[in-house]
Amino acid sequence: MRTLAIAALQTAPVPHDLEAGWLRFADQVRTTRELFPHVQLVTVPELLLAAEGPLLGPAPADWMERAAVTIPGPLTDRIRALAVETGLWLVPGSVFERAEDGRIHNTALAVSPQGEIVARYRKVFPWQPYEKAAPGTGFTVFDIPGIGRVGLAICYDGSFPETMRQLAWMGAEVVIQPTLTTTRDREMELVCARANAWTNQLYVVNVNAADPAGVGASAIVDPEGIVRQQAGSGEEVLVDVLDLDTVTRVRRYGSAGLNRPWAQLARHGAGIELPMYGGMFRTPPWLDAEGAR
């Protein structure tokens, strides 16, 4: 069995206090390690370490500028050290990243238990016109040796079917999606999480911020679109063991033993014109004609 034990921490940032936010995050990761020693990966909501405040709360007008960090830099050094200390894979939500050209991106990271930054993903679809961060231009996956491949997405990315389809095309079997949703469209996001999991036959781990920073309702969805766990609005820890061989089974034999979209694309996709994307479907490297991994 290829299993990945995860803990999705539905928690809240310390508004506009970067140091206090870091200390709280580090304590929560250490506590998770002690409470659930079998857990291999811990993830938290979007912009947790950027110390975002509540939607209607007072905020410095230049907070994004003040909270922006370089990667690598002092913050990532701390995250790397924490990963080594705890022996965990960390996907610490996202941060405001100041890029080499001066633009600021909303960026998710993945750090290995050896303290290596194995993935950096700049949010391709910021929530516009509200979110001021510059968009990224590409998608990111990383491998957990002996287990499987993980993709990264951030919040509003899930509203665009291209995001999960591209990550699945790149071989992702799990997508970790840190989220900071403060508004009543959370129900739409949960519909998207289920649809994205089902249509791409992968796990979606969508971890939202807790009240009062967000409306919660974090969810873990399996490759057949079934919600395994869903949180309420307050602070919670969603602990689960994802069986990645389930992804292989579902892609080979179909959702509910019936529907095999990847196999169909492998057989007939090259003949389907996709003028919106300037081409046609190309079979992923991991996919054979029968749709098996």
Buried (B, 14 or more C-beta within 10 A) or exposed (E): EBBBBBBBBBBBBBBBEBEEBBEBBBEBBBEBBEEBEEBBBBBBBBBBBBBBBBBEEEBEEEBBEEBBBEBEEEBBEBBBEBBBBBEBBBBBBBBBBBBEEEEBBBBBBBBBBEBEBBBBBBBBBBBEEEBEBBBBEEBBBBEBEEBBBBBBBBBBBBBBEBBBBBBBBBBBBBBBBBBBBBEEBBEEBBEBBBBBBBBBBBBBBBBBBBBBBBBBBBBBBBBBBEBEBBBEBEBBBBBBEBBBBBBBBBBBBBBEEEBBBBBEBBBEBEEEEEEEEEEEBEBBEBBBEEBBB
